[in-house]
Amino acid sequence: MGNFYFLEGQSFQGASSNPQSISQKAPISINAEEEFWKEIMESNSPQDFQDYLSTYPNGRFADLAKLKIRKLESK
């Protein structure tokens, strides 16, 4: 193993305990609604689309979800 030395006059700055600085460095780029839709869009279960509408009643895919429910329930 290597040797460990303290250098006089130098300090170590570890990870920040400020959560705000962490979130600024790693922005969340996942759109939860879009991810939800991608998971269910090929589903044959009307309940999946009902769940989507419960979560996002005015969502981007609400009209498609309603159409999908009507089609699946008419089978």
C-alpha positions in Angstrom: 0.0 0.0 0.0 1.0 3.6 -0.5 2.0 6.0 2.2 -0.4 8.6 3.6 0.9 12.1 4.4 -0.7 15.2 5.9 0.4 18.3 4.1 0.7 21.3 6.4 -1.3 24.3 5.3 -3.6 22.4 2.9 -7.1 21.4 3.7 -9.4 18.8 2.2 -12.9 19.7 1.0 -15.1 16.7 0.9 -18.5 16.3 -0.5 -20.9 19.1 0.2 -23.6 18.6 2.8 -25.7 21.2 0.9 -28.4 19.2 -1.0 -29.1 22.2 -3.2 -25.7 22.0 -4.7 -26.1 18.4 -5.5 -29.3 18.9 -7.3 -27.8 21.7 -9.4 -25.0 19.4 -10.5 -27.3 16.5 -11.5 -30.6 17.8 -12.9 -33.4 15.4 -13.2 -34.3 15.0 -16.9 -37.0 12.3 -16.6 -40.5 13.4 -17.2 -42.6 11.2 -14.9 -45.8 11.6 -17.0 -44.0 10.6 -20.2 -42.3 7.6 -18.5 -45.7 6.5 -17.1 -47.2 6.7 -20.6 -44.3 4.8 -22.2 -44.9 2.0 -19.7 -48.6 1.6 -20.5 -49.0 2.7 -24.1 -48.9 -0.9 -25.5 -51.0 -2.3 -22.6 -54.2 -4.3 -23.2 -55.5 -3.5 -19.7 -58.0 -0.7 -19.4 -57.0 -0.4 -15.8 -53.6 0.8 -16.8 -55.1 3.8 -18.6 -57.6 4.4 -15.8 -54.5 4.6 -13.5 -52.9 7.1 -15.8 -56.0 9.3 -15.9 -56.3 9.1 -12.1 -52.7 10.4 -11.8 -52.8 12.9 -14.7 -56.5 13.8 -15.4 -55.4 16.7 -17.6 -52.2 15.1 -18.9 -50.7 15.2 -22.3 -52.0 11.8 -23.1 -55.4 12.0 -21.4 -57.4 12.0 -24.7 -55.4 9.0 -25.9 -55.9 7.2 -22.6 -59.7 7.7 -22.9 -59.7 6.5 -26.5 -57.7 3.4 -25.5 -60.1 2.6 -22.7 -63.1 2.8 -25.0 -61.4 0.5 -27.6 -60.3 -2.0 -25.0 -63.7 -2.2 -23.3 -65.5 -2.6 -26.6 -63.6 -5.9 -27.3 
